């Protein structure tokens, strides 16, 4: 035990002697969360919109004013012909073109159906779907108001009115969904990449060769190397949680101590991955590249961080069950937004623990005190 404590102290002393590394492990998670917290959002606002109003009546102007008053759309210009729309969309100066046909106001006055055309730049399919949804909802709401104004009071009171309640995220802000996920991603990056590079650096400097002639066992060496970065990971969790709660105002409805405890289980996987990468890398550059392409990228793309797992092909969904980040994303989002406890999250916690033990055992089996 004394030898393990000495190794842990040695790691912290090395970090203290390297101010740049210390800034990376402390400041980098906060900076990453701040940048990604603003960038990783699915909300779309101020969509550049051009208007082609062939009707030019009070009714068409009222419709256009609805778009202009919405925070989702920004009327950038008006055009006299739909032929002028193509260039605006090609140049990227507009995402949406709203075309109001001639006779729109007269048809509304007669109570006849009227069609409004929307031309959307579909280059970015995901964003375009969101824009179409925003525009469709706005037009549908406006149409419902027109119908309601024309109904007699007796029918208006008896009309069917839906009341929808949204739980956990009433404003449907993607920031509340993405920021907790960024916490999980930052923890993965910091503990996996830094730990792997720190162990490989020992190989490059030749200090592991000196440890070979000491009575330190392989397990003591691994514990001494991994525990400091596990503690740093917990410090990063606390810092990132503070930024998420006090800066981004993400509600913490669950128990933060539960999140810290399950973060320890998550660290078992990330540190195990770091140890495994260090056993197959001879240089820090190799460790960084291996971590980036074979750990980070699969985790980000297949864990549900960006794309919902339900939208993936069945074969890819099966692969995602082997990714620790998949389970920790569910845990961190549920603790933040839903306020649930271990009685609900135990399947994810058990899967995360099982994966962590398996990954760590594989890394231990491959590791050796002897330099190849």
C-alpha positions in Angstrom: 0.0 0.0 0.0 2.9 2.3 0.8 4.3 1.7 -2.7 1.0 2.6 -4.3 0.7 5.8 -2.3 4.2 6.7 -3.4 3.3 6.2 -7.0 0.2 8.3 -6.6 2.2 11.1 -5.0 4.7 10.9 -7.8 2.0 11.4 -10.4 0.7 14.5 -8.7 4.2 15.9 -8.3 4.8 15.4 -12.0 1.5 17.3 -12.8 2.5 20.1 -10.5 5.9 20.5 -12.2 4.2 20.8 -15.5 1.9 23.9 -15.4 0.6 23.3 -18.9 -0.6 19.8 -18.1 -2.2 21.1 -14.9 -4.1 23.8 -16.8 -5.2 21.2 -19.4 -6.7 18.8 -16.8 -8.4 21.6 -14.8 -9.3 24.4 -17.3 -9.8 22.4 -20.5 -13.0 20.6 -19.3 -14.6 24.0 -18.3 -13.6 25.6 -21.6 -14.8 22.6 -23.6 -18.1 22.5 -21.9 -18.6 26.2 -22.4 -17.8 26.1 -26.1 -19.7 22.8 -26.8 -22.6 23.9 -24.7 -23.2 26.8 -27.0 -22.3 24.9 -30.2 -24.0 21.6 -29.5 -27.6 22.7 -29.9 -30.3 21.6 -32.2 -32.4 24.7 -31.8 -32.6 26.9 -34.9 -33.5 30.6 -34.6 -33.5 33.6 -36.9 -33.8 31.5 -40.1 -33.1 33.8 -43.0 -36.4 34.1 -44.9 -37.4 35.9 -48.1 -40.9 36.7 -49.0 -42.6 36.6 -52.4 -46.1 38.2 -51.8 -48.2 38.0 -55.0 -51.3 38.9 -53.1 -50.4 42.1 -51.4 -53.5 42.3 -49.2 -54.0 42.8 -45.5 -54.4 39.0 -45.1 -51.1 38.2 -46.7 -49.3 41.0 -44.7 -50.8 39.5 -41.5 -49.3 36.1 -42.4 -45.9 37.6 -43.2 -46.0 39.6 -39.9 -46.5 36.3 -38.0 -43.2 35.0 -39.5 -41.4 38.2 -38.8 -42.6 38.3 -35.2 -41.4 34.8 -34.6 -38.0 34.2 -33.0 -37.5 31.3 -35.4 -37.6 33.4 -38.6 -36.0 36.6 -39.8 -37.4 38.3 -42.9 -34.3 39.4 -44.8 -35.8 40.6 -48.0 -38.9 40.6 -50.2 -39.0 39.6 -53.9 -41.4 40.3 -56.7 -41.1 36.9 -58.5 -40.3 33.3 -57.5 -37.7 33.3 -60.2 -35.5 35.5 -57.9 -35.8 32.9 -55.1 -33.4 30.4 -56.8 -30.3 32.7 -56.5 -31.0 33.5 -52.9 -31.2 29.8 -51.9 -28.1 29.0 -54.1 -26.0 31.7 -52.5 -27.1 30.6 -49.0 -28.5 34.0 -48.2 -31.9 32.4 -47.3 -33.0 29.1 -45.9 -36.7 29.6 -46.5 -38.7 31.3 -49.2 -42.3 32.1 -48.3 -44.5 32.4 -51.4 -48.1 33.8 -50.9 -50.2 33.2 -54.1 -52.4 35.8 -55.7 -56.0 35.6 -54.5 -54.9 34.3 -51.1 -56.9 37.0 -49.2 -60.0 36.6 -51.3 -60.1 32.8 -50.8 -59.8 33.3 -47.0 -62.6 35.8 -47.1 -64.9 33.4 -48.8 -63.9 30.6 -46.4 -62.2 28.6 -49.1 -58.9 26.6 -48.5 -55.8 28.5 -49.5 -52.3 27.2 -50.1 -49.1 29.0 -49.0 -45.9 27.7 -50.6 -42.6 27.3 -48.7 -39.3 26.6 -50.5 -36.6 25.3 -48.2 -32.9 24.8 -48.7 -32.6 21.0 -48.1 -28.8 20.8 -48.1 -28.8 20.1 -44.3 -31.6 17.6 -44.0 -31.8 17.7 -40.3 -32.0 21.5 -40.0 -34.4 21.7 -43.0 -36.8 19.3 -41.2 -36.7 21.5 -38.2 -37.4 24.6 -40.3 -40.3 22.9 -42.1 -41.7 21.9 -38.7 -41.4 25.4 -37.4 -43.1 26.9 -40.5 -45.8 24.2 -40.5 -46.6 24.8 -36.8 -46.8 28.6 -37.3 -49.1 28.3 -40.3 -51.3 25.7 -38.6 -51.6 27.9 -35.5 -52.5 30.9 -37.6 -55.1 28.9 -39.6 -56.7 27.6 -36.4 -57.0 31.2 -35.1 -58.7 32.2 -38.4 -61.2 29.3 -38.1 -61.9 30.1 -34.5 -62.6 33.8 -35.3 -65.2 32.7 -37.8 -67.0 30.1 -35.5 -70.1 31.3 -33.6 -69.5 31.6 -29.9 -71.6 28.5 -29.2 -69.5 26.3 -31.5 -66.3 27.9 -30.4 -66.9 26.8 -26.8 -67.7 23.3 -27.9 -64.7 23.0 -30.2 -62.1 20.4 -29.4 -59.0 22.1 -28.0 -55.9 20.0 -27.3 -53.8 20.8 -24.2 -50.3 19.3 -24.4 -48.0 19.2 -21.4 -44.3 18.6 -22.0 -42.5 17.1 -19.0 -38.8 17.5 -18.0 -38.1 20.1 -20.6 -41.2 22.3 -21.0 -39.6 24.8 -23.4 -38.1 22.0 -25.5 -34.6 23.6 -25.3 -32.0 21.3 -26.8 -29.4 23.0 -24.6 -30.9 21.2 -21.6 -30.6 17.9 -23.5 -27.1 18.4 -24.9 -25.1 20.1 -22.0 -25.4 17.0 -19.7 -24.2 14.9 -22.6 -21.2 17.2 -23.1 -20.3 16.5 -19.5 -20.1 12.8 -20.3 -18.1 13.4 -23.5 -15.6 15.7 -21.7 -15.0 13.2 -19.0 -14.3 10.5 -21.7 -11.9 12.7 -23.5 -10.0 13.9 -20.5 -9.6 10.6 -18.6 -9.0 8.4 -21.6 -6.6 10.5 -23.7 -4.6 12.1 -20.9 -4.2 8.8 -19.0 -3.1 6.9 -22.1 -0.6 9.5 -23.1 0.7 9.8 -19.6 1.4 6.0 -19.4 3.0 6.0 -22.9 5.1 9.0 -21.9 6.7 6.8 -19.2 7.7 4.4 -21.9 9.3 7.2 -24.0 11.2 8.6 -21.1 12.4 5.2 -20.0 11.1 5.6 -16.4 9.2 2.3 -16.7 12.5 0.5 -17.3 13.6 1.9 -13.9 10.4 0.6 -12.3 11.2 -2.9 -13.6 14.0 -3.3 -11.1 11.8 -2.4 -8.2 9.6 -4.8 -6.2 6.4 -3.0 -7.4 3.9 -5.5 -8.8 2.0 -5.0 -12.0 -1.3 -4.3 -10.2 0.4 -1.7 -7.9 1.9 0.0 -10.9 -1.5 0.2 -12.7 -3.3 1.5 -9.6 -0.6 4.1 -8.9 -0.9 5.4 -12.5 -4.7 5.3 -12.8 -5.9 6.5 -9.4 -4.6 10.1 -9.8 -6.3 10.5 -13.1 -9.5 9.0 -11.7 -9.4 11.7 -8.9 -8.8 14.4 -11.5 -11.8 13.0 -13.4 -14.0 13.4 -10.4 -12.7 17.0 -9.9 -13.6 17.6 -13.6 -17.1 16.2 -13.0 -17.7 18.7 -10.2 -16.4 21.6 -12.2 -18.4 20.7 -15.3 -21.5 20.1 -13.2 -21.1 23.6 -11.6 -20.8 25.2 -15.1 -23.8 23.3 -16.4 -26.0 24.3 -13.4 -24.9 27.9 -12.7 -23.8 29.1 -16.2 -26.1 27.1 -18.6 -28.9 26.9 -16.0 -29.5 23.2 -16.5 -31.7 22.0 -13.7 -30.3 19.4 -11.4 -33.4 17.6 -10.4 -31.7 14.4 -9.1 -29.1 13.7 -6.5 -25.7 15.0 -7.5 -24.0 12.5 -5.2 -25.7 9.7 -7.2 -24.2 11.2 -10.4 -20.8 11.4 -8.8 -21.0 7.8 -7.7 -22.1 6.6 -11.1 -19.3 8.7 -12.6 -16.9 6.6 -10.7 -18.4 3.5 -12.4 -18.0 5.3 -15.7 -14.4 6.1 -14.9 -13.7 2.4 -14.6 -14.4 2.0 -18.3 -12.6 5.2 -19.5 -9.5 4.4 -17.4 -9.6 0.8 -18.6 -9.7 2.0 -22.2 -6.8 4.3 -21.5 -4.8 1.4 -20.1 -5.6 -0.8 -23.0 -4.6 1.9 -25.5 -1.3 2.4 -23.7 -0.5 -1.3 -24.1 -0.8 -1.1 -27.9 0.9 2.3 -28.4 4.6 3.0 -28.3 4.5 6.8 -28.7 2.2 9.5 -27.4 1.3 10.3 -31.0 0.1 6.7 -31.5 -1.8 6.8 -28.2 -3.6 10.1 -29.2 -4.4 8.8 -32.7 -5.7 5.4 -31.4 -7.8 7.1 -28.8 -9.3 9.6 -31.3 -10.2 7.2 -34.1 -10.9 4.0 -32.3 -12.4 5.2 -29.0 -13.7 8.8 -29.3 -15.3 8.7 -32.8 -17.3 5.4 -32.3 -18.4 6.6 -28.9 -19.6 10.0 -30.2 -21.4 8.7 -33.3 -22.9 5.4 -32.0 -23.8 6.2 -28.4 -26.8 8.5 -29.0 -24.8 11.7 -28.4 -25.7 13.1 -31.8 -28.1 10.7 -33.5 -30.8 8.8 -31.6 -29.9 5.1 -31.4 -33.5 4.2 -32.4 -32.8 5.8 -35.8 -29.8 3.7 -36.5 -29.8 0.3 -38.4 -30.5 -2.7 -36.2 -26.9 -4.0 -36.6 -25.5 -0.6 -35.4 -27.9 -0.6 -32.5 -26.5 -3.9 -31.4 -22.9 -2.5 -31.6 -23.9 0.4 -29.4 -24.6 -1.9 -26.5 -20.8 -2.4 -26.1 -20.2 1.4 -25.6 -20.1 2.7 -22.1 -21.0 6.2 -23.2 -24.4 4.9 -24.3 -25.4 4.0 -20.7 -23.8 7.0 -19.1 -25.6 9.4 -21.4 -28.9 8.0 -20.2 -27.7 8.3 -16.6 -26.5 11.9 -16.7 -29.5 13.2 -18.7 -32.0 11.3 -16.4 -30.4 12.6 -13.2 -30.2 16.2 -14.5 -33.6 16.5 -16.1 -35.9 13.7 -14.7 -34.6 13.6 -11.2 -34.7 9.8 -11.1 -32.7 7.6 -8.7 -30.9 4.3 -8.8 -34.3 2.4 -8.6 -34.8 3.6 -12.2 -31.3 3.7 -13.5 -30.1 0.4 -12.1 -30.1 -1.4 -15.6 -27.8 1.3 -17.0 -25.6 1.3 -13.9 -25.3 -2.5 -14.0 -24.5 -2.5 -17.7 -21.9 0.2 -17.1 -20.3 -1.7 -14.2 -20.2 -4.9 -16.3 -18.6 -3.2 -19.2 -16.1 -1.4 -16.9 -15.0 -4.6 -15.3 -14.7 -6.4 -18.7 -12.7 -3.6 -20.2 -10.4 -3.2 -17.2 -9.8 -6.9 -17.0 -8.9 -7.0 -20.7 -6.5 -4.1 -20.2 -4.9 -5.7 -17.2 -4.5 -9.0 -19.1 -2.6 -7.1 -21.9 -0.5 -4.9 -19.6 2.9 -5.8 -18.4 5.7 -4.2 -16.4 8.1 -5.5 -19.0 9.0 -3.1 -21.9 8.5 -4.9 -25.2 
